[in-house]
Amino acid sequence: MNLTPAEARAIAQDAYVFGLPPVYITLNQDMMTNVPKPEGAQAPFNQFVHFREFPDPSYRIVVAWNVDTLYSIGNLDLTAEPLVLSIPEMGDRWWLMQILNAWNDVPAAPGTRTVGSKGGHFALCGPNFKGKLPEGVKELRVDTSLCSLGGRTYTADKADYEAVHKIQDRYKLTPLSKWGTEYTPPATVPVKSGVDTKTPITAQVFKMSAEQYFGRLCELLVNNPAREADAPMMTKLAKLGIKPGAKFKMDAFDVDTRKAIEEGVAAGQKSVLDEESKMGKIVNGWAITPETGRYGTKYLYRAAQTYFAVGANLPEDAVYPNCTRDSDGKMLTGDNKYVLHFTKEQIPPVLNFWSLTMYDKDGYLIDNPIKRHAVGDRGKFTFGADRSLTVYLQSESPGKDKEENWLPCPKGQFKLILRLYGPKKEVTDGNWQPPAVTRAR
């Protein structure tokens, strides 16, 4: 089909936004799996890497990591066959094994909410699987062959590490063909060549040429198909030669059309960046994004969520309001002293637990004299006579009598993330509102 440059530009912009999740997520998987065996924060495909302790301020690889749970991360390739995820009995300990597909959706989330304490065996079955499963193995259908596991295990504090490590060691991933055997992962696997493990994924994605980007999208669409609701978009993209298994080549177009495609890519990138400020609803200075994990055809919202906050949980499992401004709309900075005052009714309503974590402006933990990076319902607080709670946010101690409620902040700008695990209905339906951060007068 002959396209005008204007048509090519518009389609390229739509295609860029539509295809960002699988391109971004699989580049991230390449980086995280680029080792012959589990080491550090990486592990080969279809194996777990377990984080054995909370991050400290020196950890600057992943932004905004929590200090509530220890992570168990797995990047999976279900093209050849399903993988069986085995979870031990968990007792009263909160856990979550969030499954993230290549489109940044969460097709399943086995955990305390959905499974309870009994654990079990769960077959993660990709779109190519047509067979039967053994008795006692529950099917979890994943609509893309490439996916990730974001495992989180509740960890009270450092004294709880040993108990959590024993649980992590019992999390297992077994290829279906090896089910029923004493399977152990291979001691070493080949490493993919040409993987950039230094440049942040956000920069890698935006550096790709139109040919690289759309070529990778065509390749990924084969085993990570678009959904039924995406049919109109796929019809549109096919006009530009973007379809499963196609070889996208820029030299197939004339000079004016090539220029238009490049302009469309740049416009797509700009639209993703511009969407950041619209991702959440602002309530009392807090940005709340309750619609995560199920994006449907909200392609621009999905792309921005992938680019800025890949892997967000379903709101039933966790909601993460974040704050960078005070009640006057000014940026939070350690040059000032602030208070966060919860009335009895405003204390986060959760089924499980909640926390408030302090980060620098880039999303990393900050060093402070009392080594406290978060407060929450697991810690010791001094409550008011009316059961209200005041948290002091400042760089220096508010005084010995108030230190139980002190969350130290850095000297410069900072951000706060309020994590609600197992939020109650009033959170997910928008009836609960976190209080504003106010300057101490």
C-alpha positions as CSV (number, residue, x, y, z in Angstrom):
1,M,0.0,0.0,0.0
2,N,1.3,3.5,-0.9
3,L,1.3,5.8,2.1
4,T,1.7,9.5,2.2
5,P,4.4,10.8,4.5
6,A,1.7,12.1,6.8
7,E,0.1,8.7,7.1
8,A,3.5,7.0,7.6
9,R,4.3,9.5,10.4
10,A,1.0,8.9,12.2
11,I,1.3,5.1,12.0
12,A,4.9,5.1,13.1
13,Q,3.9,7.2,16.2
14,D,1.1,4.8,17.1
15,A,3.3,1.8,16.4
16,Y,6.1,3.2,18.7
17,V,3.7,3.7,21.6
18,F,1.9,0.4,21.0
19,G,5.1,-1.7,20.8
20,L,7.1,-0.1,23.7
21,P,6.2,-2.7,26.4
22,P,7.6,-5.8,24.7
23,V,10.6,-4.0,23.3
24,Y,11.4,-2.5,26.7
25,I,10.7,-5.5,28.8
26,T,12.7,-8.0,26.6
27,L,15.7,-5.6,26.5
28,N,15.5,-5.6,30.3
29,Q,15.3,-9.4,30.3
30,D,18.4,-9.6,28.1
31,M,20.3,-7.5,30.7
32,M,19.0,-9.4,33.7
33,T,19.7,-12.8,32.2
34,N,23.2,-12.1,30.8
35,V,25.1,-14.5,33.1
36,P,25.9,-18.2,32.8
37,K,24.5,-18.9,36.3
38,P,22.8,-17.0,39.1
39,E,25.1,-14.3,40.5
40,G,24.5,-10.9,42.1
41,A,21.2,-9.5,40.8
42,Q,21.1,-11.6,37.6
43,A,20.2,-15.2,36.7
44,P,19.7,-17.0,33.4
45,F,16.3,-17.5,31.9
46,N,14.0,-19.9,33.8
47,Q,16.0,-19.6,37.1
48,F,15.4,-17.5,40.2
49,V,17.8,-14.9,41.5
50,H,17.0,-14.3,45.2
51,F,17.8,-11.0,46.9
52,R,19.0,-11.9,50.4
53,E,18.9,-8.6,52.1
54,F,17.3,-5.2,51.8
55,P,19.1,-2.7,49.6
56,D,21.1,0.0,51.2
57,P,21.9,3.6,50.0
58,S,24.9,2.2,48.0
59,Y,22.5,0.1,45.8
60,R,21.8,2.2,42.7
61,I,20.8,-0.4,40.1
62,V,17.0,-0.5,40.4
63,V,15.1,2.5,41.6
64,A,12.5,2.6,44.3
65,W,13.0,-0.9,45.7
66,N,11.1,-1.5,48.9
67,V,12.4,-2.4,52.3
68,D,9.3,-4.5,53.2
69,T,10.0,-7.7,51.3
70,L,12.8,-9.7,49.9
71,Y,12.6,-10.2,46.2
72,S,12.8,-13.4,44.2
73,I,13.0,-12.5,40.5
74,G,12.7,-14.8,37.5
75,N,12.8,-14.1,33.7
76,L,11.0,-16.9,31.9
77,D,10.8,-18.2,28.3
78,L,7.7,-20.4,27.9
79,T,8.1,-20.8,24.1
80,A,9.2,-24.5,24.3
81,E,7.1,-25.6,27.3
82,P,5.5,-24.5,30.5
83,L,7.4,-24.0,33.7
84,V,6.0,-25.2,37.0
85,L,6.3,-22.8,39.9
86,S,6.4,-24.5,43.3
87,I,5.6,-22.6,46.5
88,P,5.9,-24.2,50.0
89,E,3.4,-23.7,52.7
90,M,3.7,-20.2,53.9
91,G,1.9,-20.1,57.3
92,D,0.9,-16.6,58.1
93,R,3.6,-14.9,56.1
94,W,2.5,-12.6,53.3
95,W,3.8,-13.5,49.8
96,L,3.2,-12.7,46.2
97,M,4.5,-14.2,42.9
98,Q,3.4,-11.5,40.4
99,I,3.5,-12.7,36.8
100,L,4.3,-10.0,34.3
101,N,3.8,-10.6,30.6
102,A,5.6,-8.9,27.7
103,W,2.9,-6.3,27.4
104,N,3.4,-5.2,31.1
105,D,0.0,-6.7,32.1
106,V,-0.4,-9.1,35.1
107,P,-2.3,-12.1,33.9
108,A,-2.0,-13.9,37.3
109,A,-0.7,-13.1,40.8
110,P,-0.5,-16.2,43.0
111,G,0.0,-15.1,46.6
112,T,-1.7,-14.5,49.9
113,R,-4.7,-12.9,48.3
114,T,-5.4,-15.5,45.7
115,V,-3.9,-18.7,47.1
116,G,-3.5,-18.2,50.8
117,S,-1.0,-20.0,53.0
118,K,-1.1,-23.4,51.4
119,G,1.3,-22.8,48.5
120,G,1.2,-25.3,45.7
121,H,2.4,-26.1,42.2
122,F,1.4,-23.7,39.3
123,A,2.2,-24.4,35.6
124,L,2.9,-21.1,33.7
125,C,1.6,-22.0,30.2
126,G,2.4,-19.7,27.3
127,P,0.3,-19.2,24.2
128,N,1.9,-22.1,22.3
129,F,1.0,-24.8,24.9
130,K,-1.8,-27.2,24.0
131,G,-1.1,-30.2,26.2
132,K,-2.4,-31.6,29.5
133,L,-1.0,-31.0,32.9
134,P,-0.2,-33.5,35.6
135,E,-2.6,-34.0,38.5
136,G,-2.0,-31.5,41.3
137,V,-0.6,-28.8,39.1
138,K,-2.8,-25.8,38.5
139,E,-2.7,-24.0,35.2
140,L,-1.9,-20.3,35.0
141,R,-2.3,-19.2,31.4
142,V,0.2,-16.5,30.2
143,D,-0.6,-14.9,26.8
144,T,3.1,-14.2,25.9
145,S,6.0,-16.6,25.8
146,L,8.3,-14.2,27.5
147,C,7.3,-13.1,31.0
148,S,8.8,-12.4,34.4
149,L,8.1,-13.4,38.0
150,G,8.2,-10.6,40.6
151,G,8.4,-12.6,43.8
152,R,8.0,-10.8,47.1
153,T,8.2,-12.4,50.6
154,Y,7.3,-10.3,53.7
155,T,10.4,-9.6,55.8
156,A,9.9,-8.0,59.2
157,D,13.6,-6.8,59.6
158,K,17.1,-8.1,59.4
159,A,16.5,-10.6,62.2
160,D,13.9,-12.2,59.8
161,Y,16.4,-12.8,57.0
162,E,17.3,-16.3,58.0
163,A,13.6,-17.5,58.0
164,V,12.9,-15.8,54.7
165,H,16.1,-17.3,53.1
166,K,14.8,-20.8,53.9
167,I,11.5,-20.0,52.2
168,Q,13.3,-18.5,49.1
169,D,15.3,-21.7,48.8
170,R,12.1,-23.7,48.5
171,Y,10.8,-21.6,45.6
172,K,11.3,-23.8,42.5
173,L,11.0,-23.5,38.8
174,T,10.8,-26.8,36.9
175,P,10.3,-27.4,33.1
176,L,7.1,-29.4,32.6
177,S,9.1,-32.1,30.8
178,K,11.2,-32.6,34.0
179,W,8.3,-32.6,36.4
180,G,8.4,-35.6,38.7
181,T,12.2,-35.8,38.6
182,E,14.9,-34.5,40.9
183,Y,15.5,-31.5,38.6
184,T,18.2,-29.0,39.1
185,P,18.9,-26.2,36.7
186,P,22.0,-26.5,34.5
187,A,25.3,-25.4,36.2
188,T,26.0,-23.0,33.3
189,V,24.2,-21.8,30.2
190,P,25.4,-19.9,27.1
191,V,25.4,-16.1,27.4
192,K,23.8,-14.0,24.6
193,S,26.3,-11.9,22.9
194,G,26.1,-8.1,22.2
195,V,24.0,-7.3,25.3
196,D,24.5,-3.8,26.8
197,T,24.5,-4.4,30.5
198,K,25.7,-0.8,31.4
199,T,23.3,1.6,29.7
200,P,19.9,2.1,31.5
201,I,17.0,0.4,29.6
202,T,15.2,3.7,29.2
203,A,18.2,5.1,27.3
204,Q,18.7,1.9,25.3
205,V,15.1,1.9,24.0
206,F,15.2,5.6,23.0
207,K,18.6,5.1,21.2
208,M,17.2,2.3,18.9
209,S,16.8,3.3,15.3
210,A,13.3,3.0,13.7
211,E,14.5,-0.1,11.8
212,Q,15.9,-1.7,15.0
213,Y,12.8,-0.9,17.1
214,F,10.2,-2.0,14.6
215,G,12.3,-5.0,13.5
216,R,12.5,-6.2,17.1
217,L,8.7,-5.6,17.5
218,C,8.0,-7.8,14.4
219,E,10.2,-10.5,15.8
220,L,8.6,-10.4,19.3
221,L,5.0,-10.5,17.9
222,V,5.5,-14.1,16.8
223,N,5.5,-15.7,20.2
224,N,4.2,-12.7,22.2
225,P,1.0,-12.0,20.1
226,A,-1.2,-9.0,20.2
227,R,-4.6,-9.6,21.8
228,E,-8.0,-9.7,20.1
229,A,-8.8,-6.1,21.2
230,D,-5.6,-5.0,19.4
231,A,-6.9,-6.1,16.0
232,P,-7.6,-2.6,14.7
233,M,-4.2,-1.4,15.8
234,M,-2.5,-4.4,14.1
235,T,-4.4,-3.7,10.9
236,K,-3.0,-0.1,11.0
237,L,0.5,-1.2,11.7
238,A,0.5,-3.7,8.9
239,K,0.2,-0.8,6.5
240,L,3.7,0.1,7.5
241,G,4.9,-3.5,7.2
242,I,4.9,-4.1,11.0
243,K,3.5,-7.6,11.6
244,P,4.5,-10.9,13.2
245,G,7.7,-12.3,11.6
246,A,8.1,-9.5,9.1
247,K,11.5,-8.0,8.2
248,F,11.2,-4.3,8.7
249,K,13.6,-2.5,6.5
250,M,13.8,1.3,6.1
251,D,15.2,1.1,2.6
252,A,11.9,-0.3,1.5
253,F,10.5,3.3,1.7
254,D,11.4,6.4,-0.2
255,V,13.3,9.3,1.3
256,D,10.3,11.3,2.3
257,T,8.6,8.3,4.0
258,R,11.7,7.4,5.8
259,K,12.0,10.9,7.2
260,A,8.3,10.7,8.2
261,I,8.8,7.4,10.0
262,E,11.7,8.9,12.0
263,E,9.5,11.9,12.9
264,G,6.8,9.5,14.0
265,V,9.3,7.7,16.3
266,A,10.4,11.0,17.8
267,A,6.7,12.0,18.3
268,G,6.0,8.6,20.0
269,Q,8.9,9.1,22.4
270,K,7.7,12.6,23.2
271,S,4.2,11.4,23.9
272,V,5.5,8.8,26.3
273,L,7.5,11.4,28.2
274,D,4.6,13.8,28.3
275,E,2.3,11.1,29.7
276,E,4.3,10.8,32.9
277,S,2.5,13.7,34.5
278,K,-0.9,12.2,33.6
279,M,-0.3,8.7,34.8
280,G,-1.9,9.1,38.2
281,K,-4.6,11.1,39.9
282,I,-3.2,13.8,42.2
283,V,-4.8,13.7,45.6
284,N,-3.4,16.0,48.4
285,G,-0.1,16.1,46.5
286,W,0.1,12.3,46.1
287,A,0.1,10.7,42.7
288,I,-2.1,7.6,42.8
289,T,-2.3,5.1,39.9
290,P,-4.9,2.5,40.9
291,E,-5.3,1.2,37.3
292,T,-2.2,-0.9,36.9
293,G,-1.6,-4.4,35.6
294,R,-4.6,-4.4,33.2
295,Y,-4.2,-1.8,30.5
296,G,-6.5,-3.1,27.7
297,T,-6.2,-0.7,24.8
298,K,-4.9,2.3,26.8
299,Y,-1.7,2.1,24.8
300,L,-0.1,5.4,25.8
301,Y,-0.9,4.9,29.5
302,R,0.6,1.4,29.2
303,A,3.7,2.6,27.4
304,A,4.3,5.3,30.1
305,Q,3.8,2.9,32.9
306,T,6.3,0.5,31.3
307,Y,8.8,3.3,30.7
308,F,8.6,4.9,34.1
309,A,7.3,2.1,36.4
310,V,7.5,-1.2,34.7
311,G,6.0,-4.2,36.7
312,A,3.3,-2.4,38.7
313,N,1.2,-4.8,40.7
314,L,-2.6,-5.3,40.4
315,P,-4.3,-2.8,42.7
316,E,-5.9,-5.6,44.7
317,D,-2.4,-6.6,45.8
318,A,-0.7,-3.3,46.3
319,V,-1.2,0.4,45.7
320,Y,1.8,2.8,45.8
321,P,0.9,6.5,46.1
322,N,4.0,8.7,45.7
323,C,4.7,12.3,46.7
324,T,7.2,14.9,45.6
325,R,5.3,18.1,46.6
326,D,4.0,19.6,49.8
327,S,0.5,21.0,50.5
328,D,1.5,24.3,48.9
329,G,2.6,22.6,45.7
330,K,6.3,23.1,46.3
331,M,8.9,20.4,45.8
332,L,9.9,18.5,48.9
333,T,13.4,19.4,50.1
334,G,15.5,18.7,53.2
335,D,16.0,22.4,53.6
336,N,12.5,22.4,55.3
337,K,10.9,20.4,58.0
338,Y,7.6,18.6,57.3
339,V,4.9,16.6,59.0
340,L,2.6,13.9,57.7
341,H,-0.4,13.8,60.0
342,F,-2.8,10.9,59.7
343,T,-6.1,11.2,61.6
344,K,-7.4,7.9,63.0
345,E,-9.5,7.6,59.8
346,Q,-6.7,8.4,57.4
347,I,-4.2,5.7,58.6
348,P,-3.8,3.4,55.6
349,P,-6.6,0.8,55.5
350,V,-5.0,-2.4,54.5
351,L,-5.6,-6.2,54.9
352,N,-1.8,-6.9,55.2
353,F,0.6,-4.0,56.0
354,W,1.8,-0.6,54.9
355,S,5.0,1.4,54.8
356,L,6.3,4.9,54.0
357,T,9.7,5.0,52.4
358,M,12.1,7.9,51.9
359,Y,14.0,8.3,48.6
360,D,16.2,10.9,47.1
361,K,14.9,12.7,44.0
362,D,16.2,9.9,41.7
363,G,14.5,7.2,43.7
364,Y,17.3,5.8,45.7
365,L,17.5,5.2,49.5
366,I,19.5,7.9,51.4
367,D,22.0,7.5,54.2
368,N,21.0,8.9,57.5
369,P,22.3,8.7,61.1
370,I,19.7,6.2,62.4
371,K,19.8,3.9,59.3
372,R,16.0,4.2,59.0
373,H,14.7,4.2,55.4
374,A,11.0,3.5,56.1
375,V,8.4,3.5,58.8
376,G,5.1,1.6,58.8
377,D,2.7,-0.4,60.8
378,R,5.4,-3.0,61.7
379,G,7.4,-0.4,63.6
380,K,7.0,1.4,66.9
381,F,5.0,4.6,66.8
382,T,3.9,7.1,69.4
383,F,0.2,7.7,68.7
384,G,-1.8,10.7,69.7
385,A,-4.5,10.4,72.4
386,D,-7.1,10.4,69.5
387,R,-5.2,7.5,67.8
388,S,-3.9,9.9,65.2
389,L,-0.3,9.5,63.9
390,T,2.2,12.2,63.0
391,V,5.4,11.3,61.0
392,Y,8.2,13.9,61.1
393,L,10.1,14.3,57.8
394,Q,13.3,16.3,58.3
395,S,17.0,15.9,58.0
396,E,17.8,16.4,61.7
397,S,16.2,14.8,64.8
398,P,12.9,16.3,65.9
399,G,14.0,15.6,69.4
400,K,14.3,12.4,71.5
401,D,10.6,12.3,72.4
402,K,9.6,12.3,68.7
403,E,12.3,10.1,67.2
404,E,10.1,7.0,67.1
405,N,8.0,8.9,64.5
406,W,11.0,10.3,62.6
407,L,11.7,9.4,58.9
408,P,15.0,11.2,58.0
409,C,15.2,13.0,54.7
410,P,18.2,14.1,52.7
411,K,19.4,17.7,52.4
412,G,18.2,18.1,48.8
413,Q,15.0,17.1,47.1
414,F,13.3,13.9,48.0
415,K,10.3,11.7,47.2
416,L,8.0,9.5,49.3
417,I,6.3,6.3,48.4
418,L,3.4,5.0,50.6
419,R,3.0,1.3,50.0
420,L,-0.4,-0.3,50.8
421,Y,-0.2,-4.1,50.7
422,G,-3.7,-5.7,50.4
423,P,-5.4,-2.3,50.2
424,K,-9.0,-2.3,51.4
425,K,-11.9,-1.4,49.0
426,E,-11.9,2.2,50.1
427,V,-8.4,2.6,48.7
428,T,-9.1,0.9,45.3
429,D,-12.4,2.7,44.8
430,G,-10.8,6.1,45.6
431,N,-12.7,6.9,48.8
432,W,-9.6,6.9,51.0
433,Q,-7.2,9.8,50.6
434,P,-3.7,10.1,52.0
435,P,-3.1,13.4,53.9
436,A,-0.9,16.1,52.5
437,V,2.7,16.6,53.5
438,T,2.8,20.0,55.2
439,R,5.6,22.3,56.3
440,A,6.2,22.4,60.0
441,R,5.2,25.9,61.2
